[in-house]
């Protein structure tokens, strides 16, 4: 009888352990998303205060970040000599009303910078300047997270870039396309005329085999 009770207790303990592990597994995406949102809010607060030297933030790694924009990571870091891997510099804020997006914008398209922000590619034109201003962002699997809804943008939609110096630049979407990763750099160079902006993310969501490009032109500058 005692042996039977012990076996039942062990079985109950095992089942409770399995249930607890399952609950933690199911809760993990929500916990990670909360951590990432907290990091984003921290970045936005610092950038809106005019800070460019960002204090250390704790943002969870993004699944697949090792390969998503690997072709740009070394160049992005090398383009900011004073920036070490694991550090980020504030650049501004990006807002896209049509998809209810507001994100911190930092210098660099390396994996660390993109965990809680969109990243301006330092070898591209600065916002509001002649040439092609290029911004990278993760697609994320959660609806509305980072560049998840970028595919919804259409010609005529507005994109606002706010610089840490207080200037605001309004761009108007002109077009979008999906390309193979191998022609990314050539495609960016082909859109280097005038005062343009290119947003880049991976597609399809959760797979990332191709690149989604959204093109826009400068329409207005405000102080």
C-alpha positions as CSV (number, residue, x, y, z in Angstrom):
1,X,0.0,0.0,0.0
2,X,2.8,2.4,0.9
3,X,4.6,1.6,-2.3
4,X,1.5,2.3,-4.3
5,X,1.0,5.7,-2.6
6,X,4.7,6.6,-3.3
7,X,4.2,5.7,-7.0
8,X,1.0,7.8,-7.2
9,X,2.8,10.7,-5.6
10,X,5.7,10.4,-8.0
11,X,3.3,10.2,-10.9
12,X,1.5,13.4,-9.7
13,X,4.9,15.2,-9.3
14,X,5.9,14.1,-12.8
15,X,2.6,15.3,-14.3
16,X,2.8,18.6,-12.5
17,X,6.4,19.1,-13.6
18,X,5.5,18.4,-17.2
19,X,2.5,20.8,-16.9
20,X,4.7,23.5,-15.4
21,X,7.4,23.1,-18.1
22,X,4.7,23.3,-20.8
23,X,3.2,26.5,-19.3
24,X,6.7,28.1,-19.2
25,X,7.2,27.1,-22.8
26,X,4.0,28.7,-23.9
27,X,4.6,31.8,-21.8
28,X,8.1,32.3,-23.1
29,X,7.2,34.3,-26.3
30,X,5.1,36.7,-24.3
31,X,7.9,37.2,-21.7
32,X,10.5,37.8,-24.5
33,X,8.1,40.2,-26.2
34,X,7.6,42.1,-22.9
35,X,11.4,42.4,-22.5
36,X,11.8,43.6,-26.0
37,X,9.1,46.2,-25.6
38,X,10.7,47.5,-22.4
39,X,14.0,47.8,-24.3
40,X,12.3,49.7,-27.1
41,X,10.6,52.1,-24.7
42,X,13.9,52.7,-23.0
43,X,15.6,53.5,-26.3
44,X,12.8,55.8,-27.4
45,X,12.9,57.7,-24.1
46,X,16.7,58.2,-24.5
47,X,16.5,59.2,-28.1
48,X,13.6,61.6,-27.6
49,X,15.7,63.2,-24.9
50,X,18.3,63.9,-27.6
51,X,20.8,61.2,-26.5
52,X,23.0,59.6,-29.1
53,X,25.2,57.7,-26.7
54,X,22.8,55.0,-25.6
55,X,23.0,53.4,-22.2
56,X,23.2,49.6,-22.2
57,X,19.9,47.9,-22.9
58,X,18.9,44.3,-22.3
59,X,17.0,43.1,-25.4
60,X,16.5,39.4,-26.2
61,X,18.1,37.9,-29.2
62,X,16.0,37.6,-32.4
63,X,15.6,34.1,-33.8
64,X,17.6,33.8,-37.0
65,X,19.6,37.1,-36.4
66,X,22.9,35.3,-37.1
67,X,22.1,35.1,-40.8
68,X,19.2,37.5,-41.5
69,X,21.4,40.5,-42.5
70,X,24.8,38.8,-42.2
71,X,26.0,40.4,-45.4
72,X,25.8,43.8,-43.9
73,X,26.8,43.3,-40.3
74,X,30.6,43.8,-40.7
75,X,30.2,46.8,-42.9
76,X,27.7,48.4,-40.6
77,X,30.0,48.1,-37.6
78,X,33.1,49.1,-39.6
79,X,31.3,52.3,-40.8
80,X,31.2,53.6,-37.2
81,X,34.8,53.2,-36.0
82,X,34.1,54.3,-32.5
83,X,31.3,51.8,-32.2
84,X,32.1,48.4,-30.7
85,X,29.9,45.3,-31.1
86,X,27.4,45.3,-28.3
87,X,27.1,49.1,-28.2
88,X,24.5,51.3,-30.0
89,X,24.2,54.9,-31.0
90,X,20.9,56.7,-31.2
91,X,19.9,58.2,-34.5
92,X,16.3,59.1,-34.2
93,X,12.7,57.7,-34.4
94,X,10.8,56.2,-37.3
95,X,7.0,56.5,-37.5
96,X,4.7,55.0,-40.1
97,X,1.1,56.0,-39.2
98,X,-0.5,53.6,-41.8
99,X,0.8,50.6,-39.9
100,X,0.7,52.2,-36.4
101,X,4.5,51.9,-36.1
102,X,6.8,53.9,-33.9
103,X,10.3,52.6,-33.3
104,X,13.7,53.8,-32.1
105,X,16.2,54.3,-34.9
106,X,19.8,53.6,-34.2
107,X,23.1,53.7,-36.2
108,X,24.1,50.3,-37.6
109,X,22.4,47.2,-39.0
110,X,24.2,44.7,-36.9
111,X,22.4,42.0,-34.9
112,X,22.6,43.7,-31.5
113,X,21.3,47.0,-32.8
114,X,18.3,45.4,-34.5
115,X,17.0,43.5,-31.5
116,X,15.0,46.5,-30.2
117,X,15.3,49.1,-33.0
118,X,15.4,49.7,-36.7
119,X,18.9,50.3,-38.0
120,X,20.1,53.0,-40.3
121,X,22.8,51.7,-42.6
122,X,25.8,54.0,-42.0
123,X,27.1,53.6,-45.6
124,X,23.9,55.0,-47.0
125,X,22.7,58.6,-47.1
126,X,21.7,60.3,-43.9
127,X,18.0,61.1,-43.5
128,X,17.0,64.2,-45.5
129,X,20.2,64.1,-47.5
130,X,20.7,63.4,-51.2
131,X,21.1,59.7,-52.0
132,X,19.4,56.6,-50.6
133,X,18.8,56.5,-46.9
134,X,18.6,52.8,-46.0
135,X,16.9,51.4,-42.9
136,X,16.8,47.8,-41.9
137,X,14.5,46.1,-39.5
138,X,13.4,42.6,-38.4
139,X,10.0,41.3,-39.6
140,X,9.1,39.5,-36.4
141,X,6.3,37.0,-36.2
142,X,4.1,39.0,-33.8
143,X,1.5,41.1,-35.7
144,X,2.6,44.7,-35.8
145,X,6.0,44.0,-34.3
146,X,8.9,45.9,-35.9
147,X,8.6,45.7,-39.7
148,X,6.0,42.9,-39.5
149,X,3.3,44.9,-41.4
150,X,5.7,46.6,-43.9
151,X,4.0,44.7,-46.7
152,X,0.8,46.6,-46.1
153,X,2.3,49.9,-47.2
154,X,1.2,51.4,-50.5
155,X,2.0,54.3,-52.7
156,X,1.1,57.6,-51.0
157,X,1.6,56.4,-47.4
158,X,3.8,58.6,-45.2
159,X,7.0,57.7,-43.4
160,X,8.4,60.1,-40.8
161,X,12.0,60.1,-39.7
162,X,12.9,62.2,-36.6
163,X,16.5,63.0,-36.1
164,X,18.1,63.3,-32.6
165,X,18.9,67.0,-33.5
166,X,15.1,67.7,-33.7
167,X,14.6,67.8,-37.4
168,X,11.8,65.8,-39.0
169,X,11.8,64.4,-42.5
170,X,8.6,63.2,-44.2
171,X,8.9,60.6,-47.0
172,X,6.1,59.4,-49.3
173,X,6.0,55.7,-50.3
174,X,6.3,55.2,-54.1
175,X,6.7,51.5,-54.6
176,X,7.8,48.1,-53.1
177,X,9.2,44.8,-54.3
178,X,10.5,41.4,-53.2
179,X,14.0,40.4,-54.2
180,X,16.5,37.7,-53.7
181,X,19.1,38.4,-50.9
182,X,22.0,38.1,-53.4
183,X,21.0,41.2,-55.3
184,X,20.3,43.4,-52.2
185,X,23.3,45.7,-52.5
186,X,22.9,46.1,-56.3
187,X,19.2,47.0,-55.7
188,X,20.1,49.6,-53.1
189,X,22.6,51.2,-55.4
190,X,20.0,51.3,-58.2
191,X,17.8,53.6,-56.0
192,X,20.5,56.1,-55.2
193,X,19.1,59.1,-57.1
194,X,17.4,62.1,-55.6
195,X,16.4,62.2,-51.9
196,X,15.2,58.6,-51.4
197,X,14.5,56.2,-48.5
198,X,14.5,52.4,-48.6
199,X,13.1,50.2,-45.8
200,X,14.4,46.6,-45.9
201,X,13.2,43.5,-44.1
202,X,13.0,39.8,-44.6
203,X,10.0,37.9,-46.1
204,X,8.0,35.7,-45.8
205,X,7.4,36.2,-42.1
206,X,9.1,33.5,-40.1
207,X,11.0,32.2,-43.1
208,X,13.1,35.1,-44.4
209,X,14.2,33.6,-47.7
210,X,13.8,36.9,-49.6
211,X,14.0,40.7,-48.9
212,X,11.0,43.0,-48.9
213,X,12.0,46.5,-50.1
214,X,9.8,49.6,-49.6
215,X,10.8,52.7,-51.5
216,X,9.9,56.3,-50.7
217,X,10.9,59.9,-51.7
218,X,11.5,62.9,-49.5
219,X,8.4,65.1,-49.5
220,X,9.0,67.6,-46.6
221,X,11.5,68.7,-44.0
222,X,10.4,70.3,-40.7
223,X,12.5,71.8,-37.9
